[in-house]
Amino acid sequence: MNSTVQQILEILKYILPALIVLWASFLIVNKFLIREIERKQLAIFRENSKGMIQMRLQAYERLTIFVERMHPNSMISRYYATGATAQDIQLAMVQGIRAEFEHNISQQLYVSPQTWQTVKTVMEQEITMLNRIGASFQMGDSGQLFVQRLSEYVLTTEETLPTSIALDQLNKEAKILLFEGK
C-alpha cells in the first residue's frame, strides 16, 4: 500500500502543477477574450452612434426645410399664379403643407417628442391661419387679394410667427446634438 500511495503522490506532483498552470491560463485567456469582446462592442457602438448622429442631424435639416417652406412668404412665392382664385391658392397651400408633412413624418423617429409636437402644432396653426384668411373671401375672388391679405397678416401680426418658434426649437436641439452629442 505504501508503494501505491507513493505512486499516487508522484503522479500528483506532476498533475497538480499542470492543473494550476491550466487554470491560470484559462483565467488569463478568459480575461483577454472578455476585454476584446468589450473593445469590439464599444467600437461598434461608437460607429453606430456616429451614424445615428448623422441621421438625427439630417432629420433636423429636413424639418427645418419643411418649416421654412410653411412660412407664408415662402408659400406665396411657390403657389401664387396669376388668374388663380383665392380658393385655388388656399387649397394648393394647404395641400402642399399636408403633402410635405406626410413626406417628413418619419423624421419624428430622430427628434425629441417636444420638437416633433412643435412641428405638428406649427403645421396645424399655419393651416388654420390659411383657412381663416380664406374664409373671408367669396367664391371666385382673386388670388391676388388672398396673397395680399396673407402678406398683410404676416407684416402686421404682433405675435411671433409659429414658424419662427419652430425654427428656434429645431436650431437649439440641433446645436445640442452637434456640440454635446445628446
N, CA and C of each residue as an Amber inpcrd file, in Angstrom:
protein
   546
   0.8120000  -1.1730000   0.0000000   0.0000000   0.0000000   0.0000000
   0.8680000   1.2540000   0.0000000   1.9370000   1.1980000   0.6620000
   2.8590000   2.3090000   0.7350000   3.3660000   2.6840000  -0.6550000
   3.6130000   1.6890000  -1.4740000   4.1080000   1.9820000  -2.8110000
   3.0010000   2.5800000  -3.6810000   1.7520000   2.1830000  -3.4530000
   0.6380000   2.7570000  -4.2110000   0.4500000   4.2180000  -3.8360000
   0.5390000   4.5420000  -2.5830000   0.4030000   5.9190000  -2.1290000
   1.5550000   6.7340000  -2.6990000   2.7390000   6.1630000  -2.7120000
   3.8890000   6.8850000  -3.2690000   3.6990000   7.1220000  -4.7630000
   3.1330000   6.1510000  -5.4570000   2.8850000   6.3250000  -6.8900000
   1.8420000   7.4240000  -7.1220000   0.7950000   7.4380000  -6.2930000
  -0.2440000   8.4660000  -6.4190000   0.3530000   9.8410000  -6.1100000
   1.1730000   9.9320000  -5.0870000   1.8140000  11.2040000  -4.7470000
   2.7590000  11.6430000  -5.8610000   3.4310000  10.7110000  -6.4460000
   4.3440000  11.0170000  -7.5490000   3.5530000  11.5500000  -8.7510000
   2.4150000  10.9540000  -9.0570000   1.5690000  11.4060000 -10.1770000
   0.9990000  12.7920000  -9.8580000   0.5620000  12.9800000  -8.5970000
   0.0100000  14.2780000  -8.2000000   1.0510000  15.3870000  -8.2650000
   2.3400000  15.0390000  -8.0470000   3.4120000  16.0320000  -8.1470000
   3.4560000  16.6460000  -9.5430000   3.0810000  15.8630000 -10.5430000
   3.1230000  16.3650000 -11.9190000   1.7670000  16.9230000 -12.3640000
   0.6950000  16.2790000 -11.9210000  -0.6380000  16.6930000 -12.3610000
  -1.0860000  17.9770000 -11.6720000  -0.8500000  18.1070000 -10.3890000
  -1.2990000  19.2820000  -9.6530000  -0.6920000  20.5750000 -10.1950000
   0.6050000  20.6960000 -10.4240000   1.1390000  21.9250000 -11.0260000
   0.5890000  22.1600000 -12.4330000   0.3880000  21.0690000 -13.1760000
  -0.1610000  21.2130000 -14.5270000  -1.5880000  21.7660000 -14.4620000
  -2.3840000  21.2830000 -13.5200000  -3.7490000  21.7930000 -13.3520000
  -3.7550000  23.2590000 -12.9300000  -2.8280000  23.6200000 -12.0700000
  -2.7360000  25.0300000 -11.6320000  -2.3610000  25.9210000 -12.8120000
  -1.4060000  25.4690000 -13.6120000  -0.9980000  26.2350000 -14.7940000
  -2.1650000  26.3200000 -15.7830000  -2.8860000  25.2230000 -15.9730000
  -4.0390000  25.2060000 -16.8770000  -5.1120000  26.1830000 -16.3920000
  -5.4180000  26.1740000 -15.0970000  -6.4200000  27.0760000 -14.5280000
  -5.9970000  28.5420000 -14.6780000  -4.7360000  28.8360000 -14.3970000
  -4.2310000  30.2100000 -14.5390000  -4.2870000  30.6460000 -15.9990000
  -3.9330000  29.7550000 -16.9070000  -4.0040000  30.0750000 -18.3420000
  -5.4400000  30.3530000 -18.7570000  -6.3620000  29.5390000 -18.2650000
  -7.7760000  29.7420000 -18.5760000  -8.2400000  31.1230000 -18.1220000
  -7.8870000  31.5060000 -16.9010000  -8.3010000  32.8100000 -16.3770000
  -7.7170000  33.9560000 -17.1970000  -6.4450000  33.8370000 -17.5620000
  -5.7880000  34.8980000 -18.3350000  -6.4230000  35.0140000 -19.7190000
  -6.6230000  33.8870000 -20.4040000  -7.2230000  33.9060000 -21.7430000
  -8.6630000  34.4010000 -21.6630000  -9.3970000  33.9830000 -20.6440000
 -10.7790000  34.4120000 -20.4810000 -10.8590000  35.9320000 -20.3040000
 -10.0000000  36.5030000 -19.4580000  -9.9900000  37.9610000 -19.2660000
  -9.6400000  38.6760000 -20.5670000  -8.6660000  38.1360000 -21.2870000
  -8.2620000  38.7350000 -22.5560000  -9.4270000  38.7210000 -23.5500000
 -10.1140000  37.5960000 -23.6710000 -11.2260000  37.4860000 -24.6070000
 -12.3770000  38.4130000 -24.2130000 -12.6590000  38.5020000 -22.9340000
 -13.7220000  39.4060000 -22.4770000 -13.3800000  40.8530000 -22.8200000
 -12.1290000  41.2380000 -22.6080000 -11.7090000  42.6110000 -22.9450000
 -11.8040000  42.8600000 -24.4460000 -11.4270000  41.8910000 -25.2490000
 -11.5040000  42.0270000 -26.6990000 -12.9630000  42.1850000 -27.1510000
 -13.8350000  41.3880000 -26.5830000 -15.2520000  41.4790000 -26.9330000
 -15.8020000  42.8510000 -26.5450000 -15.4620000  43.3130000 -25.3580000
 -15.9210000  44.6300000 -24.9120000 -15.3690000  45.7350000 -25.8060000
 -14.1150000  45.6160000 -26.2050000 -13.4960000  46.6040000 -27.0790000
 -14.2010000  46.6460000 -28.4340000 -14.4980000  45.4720000 -28.9780000
 -15.1880000  45.4230000 -30.2690000 -16.6140000  45.9450000 -30.1540000
 -17.3000000  45.6340000 -29.0610000 -18.6470000  46.1540000 -28.8550000
 -18.6280000  47.6740000 -28.7340000 -17.6420000  48.2070000 -28.0480000
 -17.5180000  49.6560000 -27.9150000 -17.2560000  50.2980000 -29.2720000
 -16.4070000  49.6840000 -30.0790000 -16.1240000  50.2070000 -31.4220000
 -17.3930000  50.1940000 -32.2780000 -18.1660000  49.1270000 -32.1860000
 -19.4240000  49.0480000 -32.9350000 -20.3920000  50.1070000 -32.4390000
 -20.4770000  50.2820000 -31.1200000 -21.3640000  51.2970000 -30.5500000
 -20.9660000  52.6920000 -31.0260000 -19.6740000  52.9720000 -31.0210000
 -19.2110000  54.3000000 -31.4720000 -19.5520000  54.5200000 -32.9400000
 -19.3650000  53.4980000 -33.7530000 -19.6640000  53.6140000 -35.1750000
 -21.1600000  53.8420000 -35.3850000 -21.9790000  53.0780000 -34.6730000
 -23.4270000  53.2600000 -34.7750000 -23.8530000  54.6230000 -34.2530000
 -23.1900000  55.0890000 -33.2070000 -23.5060000  56.3850000 -32.6230000
 -23.2390000  57.5050000 -33.6280000 -22.1080000  57.4060000 -34.3460000
 -21.8000000  58.4170000 -35.3610000 -22.8640000  58.4230000 -36.4480000
 -23.2730000  57.2310000 -36.8670000 -24.3110000  57.1390000 -37.8930000
 -25.6330000  57.6930000 -37.4130000 -25.9530000  57.4410000 -36.1610000
 -27.2130000  57.9300000 -35.5980000 -27.1950000  59.4540000 -35.4890000
 -26.0820000  60.0090000 -35.0920000 -25.9830000  61.4750000 -35.0020000
 -26.1760000  62.0850000 -36.3890000 -25.5710000  61.4630000 -37.3880000
 -25.7220000  61.9730000 -38.7560000 -27.1870000  61.8940000 -39.2020000
 -27.8470000  60.7880000 -38.8950000 -29.2610000  60.6550000 -39.2700000
 -30.1180000  61.6810000 -38.5360000 -29.8190000  61.9090000 -37.2630000
 -30.5990000  62.8830000 -36.4980000 -30.3860000  64.2930000 -37.0430000
 -29.1400000  64.6180000 -37.3980000 -28.8750000  65.9430000 -37.9740000
 -29.6100000  66.1110000 -39.3080000 -29.6700000  65.0550000 -40.1010000
 -30.4140000  65.1230000 -41.3610000 -31.9010000  65.3370000 -41.0960000
 -32.4100000  64.7320000 -40.0260000 -33.8180000  64.9260000 -39.6730000
 -34.0730000  66.3850000 -39.3030000 -33.1730000  66.9730000 -38.5110000
 -33.3380000  68.3890000 -38.1530000 -33.2710000  69.2610000 -39.4060000
 -32.3890000  68.9040000 -40.3120000 -32.2660000  69.6590000 -41.5580000
 -33.5610000  69.5630000 -42.3770000 -34.0830000  68.3690000 -42.5200000
 -35.3110000  68.1940000 -43.3060000 -36.4930000  68.9060000 -42.6590000
 -36.5820000  68.8420000 -41.3310000 -37.6920000  69.5240000 -40.6640000
 -37.5330000  71.0410000 -40.7400000 -36.3020000  71.5200000 -40.7190000
 -36.0640000  72.9550000 -40.8830000 -36.5290000  73.4090000 -42.2650000
 -36.2040000  72.6290000 -43.2710000 -36.6640000  72.9610000 -44.6300000
 -38.1870000  72.9500000 -44.6960000 -38.7900000  71.9490000 -44.0830000
 -40.2560000  71.8590000 -44.0560000 -40.8660000  73.1000000 -43.4050000
 -40.3380000  73.4820000 -42.2580000 -40.8820000  74.6540000 -41.5490000
 -40.6430000  75.9230000 -42.3670000 -39.4730000  76.0480000 -42.9570000
 -39.1990000  77.2220000 -43.8040000 -40.1870000  77.2980000 -44.9660000
 -40.4890000  76.1550000 -45.5470000 -41.4130000  76.1240000 -46.6870000
 -42.8550000  76.4240000 -46.2590000 -43.1620000  76.2680000 -44.9630000
 -44.5010000  76.5940000 -44.4570000 -44.6750000  78.0860000 -44.1950000
 -43.5800000  78.8180000 -44.1330000 -43.6860000  80.2610000 -43.8620000
 -44.5400000  80.8930000 -44.9640000 -45.4580000  81.7770000 -44.6050000
 -46.3510000  82.3690000 -45.6150000 -45.6250000  82.9960000 -46.8020000
 -44.5350000  83.6940000 -46.5580000 -43.8150000  84.3160000 -47.6800000
 -43.2850000  83.2670000 -48.6550000 -42.8110000  82.1690000 -48.1230000
 -42.3160000  81.0920000 -48.9700000 -43.4540000  80.4580000 -49.7670000
 -44.6000000  80.2820000 -49.1110000 -45.7350000  79.6800000 -49.8060000
 -46.2710000  80.6050000 -50.8990000 -46.2640000  81.8960000 -50.6420000
 -46.7490000  82.8460000 -51.6490000 -45.9130000  82.7180000 -52.9210000
 -44.6020000  82.6770000 -52.7500000 -43.7490000  82.6090000 -53.9410000
 -43.9060000  81.2850000 -54.6880000 -44.2920000  80.2310000 -53.9950000
 -44.4420000  78.9360000 -54.6610000 -45.8310000  78.7100000 -55.2480000
 -46.8680000  79.2590000 -54.6210000 -48.2240000  78.8960000 -55.0200000
 -49.0170000  79.9990000 -55.7330000 -48.5190000  81.2060000 -55.7150000
 -49.2810000  82.2710000 -56.3830000 -49.1680000  82.0970000 -57.8920000
 -50.3140000  82.1580000 -58.5360000 -50.3620000  82.1000000 -60.0040000
 -51.3660000  83.1390000 -60.4730000 -50.9800000  83.9130000 -61.4510000
 -51.8690000  84.9280000 -62.0000000 -53.1290000  84.2520000 -62.5220000
 -54.2510000  84.8090000 -62.1690000 -55.5220000  84.2800000 -62.6460000
 -56.1360000  83.2400000 -61.7270000 -55.4110000  82.7770000 -60.7360000
 -55.9540000  81.7890000 -59.8020000 -56.8870000  82.4800000 -58.8250000
 -57.8800000  81.7460000 -58.3520000 -58.8090000  82.3060000 -57.3660000
 -58.2000000  82.1650000 -55.9710000 -58.7980000  82.8650000 -55.0220000
 -58.3400000  82.7960000 -53.6280000 -58.4520000  81.3620000 -53.1220000
 -59.5370000  80.6910000 -53.4870000 -59.7370000  79.3130000 -53.0410000
 -58.7000000  78.3650000 -53.6570000 -58.3420000  78.6030000 -54.9200000
 -57.3240000  77.7640000 -55.5740000 -55.9870000  77.8610000 -54.8400000
 -55.5960000  79.0830000 -54.5160000 -54.3110000  79.2890000 -53.8420000
 -54.3550000  78.7390000 -52.4250000 -55.4510000  79.0110000 -51.7290000
 -55.5870000  78.4920000 -50.3630000 -55.5130000  76.9660000 -50.3730000
 -56.2530000  76.3300000 -51.2530000 -56.2610000  74.8640000 -51.3350000
 -54.8770000  74.3260000 -51.6890000 -54.2170000  74.9510000 -52.6380000
 -52.8810000  74.5000000 -53.0390000 -51.8920000  74.6120000 -51.8660000
 -51.9930000  75.6970000 -51.1080000 -51.0980000  75.8830000 -49.9630000
 -51.3550000  74.8280000 -48.8830000 -52.6170000  74.5940000 -48.5600000
 -52.9610000  73.6070000 -47.5280000 -52.5340000  72.2120000 -47.9770000
 -52.8260000  71.8730000 -49.2200000 -52.4240000  70.5620000 -49.7280000
 -50.9050000  70.4220000 -49.7570000 -50.2210000  71.4870000 -50.1030000
 -48.7540000  71.4580000 -50.1200000 -48.1760000  71.2080000 -48.7330000
 -48.7200000  71.8890000 -47.7370000 -48.2480000  71.6890000 -46.3600000
 -48.4890000  70.2420000 -45.9290000 -49.6860000  69.7360000 -46.1940000
 -50.0030000  68.3570000 -45.7820000 -49.1360000  67.3290000 -46.5090000
 -48.8980000  67.5520000 -47.7760000 -48.0660000  66.6120000 -48.5450000
 -46.6300000  66.6100000 -48.0150000 -46.1030000  67.7750000 -47.7290000
 -44.7390000  67.8400000 -47.1980000 -44.6660000  67.2440000 -45.7980000
 -45.7030000  67.4390000 -45.0100000 -45.7310000  66.8350000 -43.6810000
 -45.6970000  65.3110000 -43.7940000 -46.5330000  64.7670000 -44.6680000
 -46.5520000  63.3150000 -44.8610000 -45.1940000  62.8120000 -45.3540000
 -44.5520000  63.5930000 -46.1810000 -43.2250000  63.2200000 -46.6940000
 -42.1870000  63.1900000 -45.5720000 -42.3620000  64.0280000 -44.5790000
 -41.3820000  64.1380000 -43.4860000 -41.8110000  63.4530000 -42.1910000
 -42.8810000  62.7030000 -42.2250000 -43.4280000  62.1300000 -40.9950000
 -42.4490000  61.1760000 -40.3070000 -41.6000000  60.5130000 -41.0530000
 -40.6500000  59.5690000 -40.4420000 -39.5650000  60.2820000 -39.6330000
 -39.4280000  61.5640000 -39.7900000 -38.3830000  62.2980000 -39.0700000
 -38.6560000  62.3510000 -37.5690000 -39.8850000  62.0390000 -37.1670000
 -40.2040000  62.0520000 -35.7400000 -39.4040000  61.0080000 -34.9770000
 -38.8680000  60.0180000 -35.6760000 -38.0440000  58.9930000 -35.0230000
 -36.7260000  59.5600000 -34.5040000 -36.2740000  60.6510000 -35.0860000
 -34.9340000  61.1530000 -34.8080000 -34.8880000  62.4370000 -34.0020000
 -36.0430000  63.0280000 -33.7120000 -36.0660000  64.2690000 -32.9320000
 -36.8180000  64.0180000 -31.6270000 -36.6820000  64.9380000 -30.7090000
 -37.3580000  64.7740000 -29.4110000 -38.8710000  64.8870000 -29.6020000
 -39.6280000  64.2820000 -28.7030000 -41.0910000  64.4030000 -28.7920000
 -41.5760000  65.8580000 -28.7400000 -40.8800000  66.6910000 -27.9600000
 -41.2780000  68.1020000 -27.8760000 -41.0920000  68.8070000 -29.2220000
 -39.9780000  68.5250000 -29.8740000 -39.7210000  69.1620000 -31.1730000
 -40.7220000  68.6770000 -32.2030000 -40.9990000  67.3830000 -32.2070000
 -41.9670000  66.8600000 -33.1680000 -43.3430000  67.4850000 -32.9150000
 -43.7240000  67.6040000 -31.6600000 -45.0160000  68.2090000 -31.3330000
 -45.0410000  69.6730000 -31.7770000 -43.9240000  70.3750000 -31.6200000
 -43.8420000  71.7680000 -32.0670000 -44.0600000  71.8560000 -33.5700000
 -43.4170000  70.9780000 -34.3270000 -43.5590000  70.9830000 -35.7900000
 -45.0120000  70.6910000 -36.1750000 -45.6260000  69.7110000 -35.5260000
 -47.0300000  69.3790000 -35.8190000 -47.9430000  70.5560000 -35.4920000
 -47.7010000  71.1900000 -34.3570000 -48.5370000  72.3210000 -33.9440000
 -48.3980000  73.4780000 -34.9250000 -47.1710000  73.7400000 -35.3680000
 -46.9480000  74.8240000 -36.3350000 -47.6910000  74.5240000 -37.6340000
 -47.6270000  73.2750000 -38.0720000 -48.3390000  72.9050000 -39.2910000
 -49.8360000  73.1720000 -39.1350000 -50.3930000  72.7560000 -38.0270000
 -51.8230000  72.9620000 -37.7810000 -52.1670000  74.4490000 -37.7000000
 -51.3010000  75.2320000 -37.0600000 -51.5460000  76.6780000 -36.9520000
 -51.4750000  77.3600000 -38.3220000 -50.5300000  76.9350000 -39.1420000
 -50.4110000  77.5320000 -40.4760000 -51.6360000  77.2060000 -41.3200000
 -52.1050000  75.9640000 -41.2440000 -53.3070000  75.5790000 -41.9930000
 -54.5200000  76.3530000 -41.4840000 -54.6340000  76.4830000 -40.1520000
 -55.7390000  77.2530000 -39.5700000 -55.6890000  78.7040000 -40.0320000
 -54.4860000  79.2950000 -40.0470000 -54.3510000  80.6800000 -40.4960000
 -54.7910000  80.8170000 -41.9530000 -54.3520000  79.8880000 -42.8090000
 -54.7440000  79.9470000 -44.2230000 -56.2580000  79.8010000 -44.3780000
 -56.8370000  78.8890000 -43.6160000 -58.2870000  78.6840000 -43.7100000
 -59.0620000  79.8830000 -43.1720000 -58.5530000  80.5020000 -42.1120000
 -59.2190000  81.6830000 -41.5550000 -59.1850000  82.8370000 -42.5610000
 -58.0350000  83.0500000 -43.1680000 -57.9310000  84.1160000 -44.1720000
 -58.7870000  83.7740000 -45.3820000 -58.7490000  82.5150000 -45.8090000
 -59.5260000  82.0890000 -46.9730000 -61.0250000  82.1870000 -46.7550000
 -61.4680000  82.0240000 -45.5130000 -62.9020000  82.0820000 -45.2190000
 -63.4830000  83.4820000 -45.4170000 -62.6330000  84.4850000 -45.4410000
 -63.1260000  85.8520000 -45.5930000 -63.3670000  86.2290000 -47.0600000
 -63.1260000  85.3090000 -47.9730000 -63.3120000  85.5930000 -49.4010000
 -64.5290000  84.8710000 -49.9500000 -65.1420000  85.5080000 -50.9480000
 -66.2520000  84.8890000 -51.6660000 -65.6810000  83.9310000 -52.7160000
 -66.4870000  82.9760000 -53.1060000 -66.0800000  82.0340000 -54.1330000
 -65.7290000  82.7980000 -55.4100000 -64.5720000  82.5300000 -55.9410000
 -64.1480000  83.1590000 -57.1950000 -63.3720000  84.4490000 -57.0160000
 -63.1830000  84.9140000 -55.7770000 -62.3910000  86.1300000 -55.5640000
 -60.9580000  85.9070000 -56.0470000 -60.3240000  86.9840000 -56.3630000
 -58.9780000  86.9400000 -56.9250000 -57.9520000  86.3760000 -55.9420000
 -57.0810000  85.5550000 -56.4700000 -55.9870000  85.0080000 -55.6760000
 -55.0370000  86.1010000 -55.2260000 -54.9800000  87.1570000 -55.9960000
 -54.1100000  88.2780000 -55.6390000 -54.5680000  88.8980000 -54.3220000
 -55.8650000  88.9750000 -54.1140000 -56.3960000  89.5230000 -52.8580000
 -56.0320000  88.6060000 -51.6820000 -56.1230000  87.3110000 -51.9000000
 -55.7540000  86.3510000 -50.8540000 -54.2850000  86.5120000 -50.4810000
 -53.4310000  86.6040000 -51.4740000 -51.9950000  86.7590000 -51.2370000
 -51.7210000  88.0780000 -50.5300000 -52.4310000  89.1180000 -50.9340000
 -52.2450000  90.4260000 -50.3080000 -52.6410000  90.3650000 -48.8290000
 -53.7760000  89.7530000 -48.5310000 -54.2260000  89.6660000 -47.1470000
 -53.2730000  88.7900000 -46.3220000 -52.7740000  87.7350000 -46.9030000
 -51.8110000  86.8650000 -46.2170000 -50.5220000  87.6340000 -45.9130000
 -50.0630000  88.4150000 -46.8650000 -48.8570000  89.2300000 -46.6560000
 -49.0930000  90.2730000 -45.5680000 -50.2600000  90.8940000 -45.5810000
 -50.5890000  91.8900000 -44.5610000 -50.6090000  91.2480000 -43.1750000
 -51.1550000  90.0480000 -43.1010000 -51.2000000  89.3480000 -41.8200000
 -49.7820000  89.1340000 -41.2790000 -48.8890000  88.6880000 -42.1490000
 -47.5000000  88.4350000 -41.7270000 -46.8440000  89.7290000 -41.2630000
 -47.0870000  90.8080000 -41.9720000 -46.4550000  92.0850000 -41.6400000
 -47.0440000  92.7390000 -40.4030000 -48.3330000  92.5370000 -40.1590000
 -48.9810000  93.2690000 -39.0730000 -49.1480000  92.4630000 -37.7880000
 -48.9520000  91.1720000 -37.8440000 -49.1470000  90.3880000 -36.6190000
 -48.0830000  90.7640000 -35.5980000 -48.5220000  90.9260000 -34.3740000
 -47.5880000  91.3200000 -33.3210000 -46.9710000  90.1200000 -32.6310000
 -47.5990000  88.9660000 -32.8100000 -47.0520000  87.7670000 -32.1910000
 -45.9380000  87.1990000 -33.0660000 -45.1150000  86.4070000 -32.4540000
 -44.0780000  85.7200000 -33.2120000 -44.7600000  84.6520000 -34.0510000
 -44.3730000  84.5720000 -35.3110000 -44.9740000  83.5690000 -36.1870000
 -44.6170000  82.1700000 -35.7010000 -45.5330000  81.2300000 -35.8110000
 -45.2660000  79.8620000 -35.3650000 -44.0280000  79.2490000 -36.0360000
 -43.8160000  79.6040000 -37.2960000 -42.6460000  79.0440000 -37.9820000
 -41.3460000  79.5060000 -37.3210000 -41.3200000  80.7190000 -36.8230000
 -40.1150000  81.2130000 -36.1340000 -39.8640000  80.4470000 -34.8430000
 -40.9350000  80.1510000 -34.1290000 -40.8040000  79.3900000 -32.8790000
 -40.2580000  77.9950000 -33.1780000 -40.8000000  77.3530000 -34.2000000
 -40.3420000  76.0040000 -34.5570000 -38.8940000  76.0180000 -35.0220000
 -38.5330000  77.0110000 -35.7950000 -37.1430000  77.1010000 -36.2640000
 -36.1780000  77.2870000 -35.1020000 -36.5700000  78.0970000 -34.1220000
 -35.7280000  78.2690000 -32.9330000 -35.5540000  76.9430000 -32.1910000
 -36.6430000  76.2030000 -32.0350000 -36.5980000  74.9050000 -31.3520000
 -35.6970000  73.9220000 -32.1070000 -35.8630000  73.8450000 -33.4120000
 -35.0390000  72.9450000 -34.2250000 -33.5650000  73.3320000 -34.1530000
 -33.3070000  74.6100000 -34.2440000 -31.9310000  75.1080000 -34.2010000
 -31.2790000  74.7880000 -32.8590000 -32.0060000  75.0240000 -31.7820000
 -31.4730000  74.7760000 -30.4450000 -31.1510000  73.2920000 -30.2540000
 -32.0710000  72.4270000 -30.6330000 -31.8360000  70.9900000 -30.4580000
 -30.7190000  70.4730000 -31.3530000 -30.6480000  70.9630000 -32.5710000
 -29.5780000  70.5210000 -33.4790000 -28.2200000  70.9300000 -32.9400000
 -28.1220000  72.1160000 -32.3570000 -26.8540000  72.5550000 -31.7690000
 -26.4690000  71.6930000 -30.5640000 -27.4430000  71.3440000 -29.7640000
 -27.1580000  70.4630000 -28.6140000 -26.6420000  69.1310000 -29.1180000
 -27.2800000  68.5750000 -30.1280000 -26.8470000  67.2990000 -30.6940000
 -25.4470000  67.4110000 -31.2750000 -25.2140000  68.4750000 -31.9930000
 -23.9360000  68.6420000 -32.6750000 -22.7830000  68.8610000 -31.7050000
 -22.9990000  69.6650000 -30.6780000 -21.8960000  70.0150000 -29.7860000
 -21.8030000  69.1540000 -28.5360000 -22.9160000  68.5480000 -28.1350000
 -22.8840000  67.7330000 -26.9260000 -23.1220000  66.2530000 -27.2350000
 -23.5590000  65.9560000 -28.4510000 -23.7860000  64.5760000 -28.8530000
 -24.9490000  63.9120000 -28.1570000 -25.9310000  64.7000000 -27.6950000
 -27.0870000  64.1250000 -26.9790000 -28.2690000  64.0120000 -27.8880000
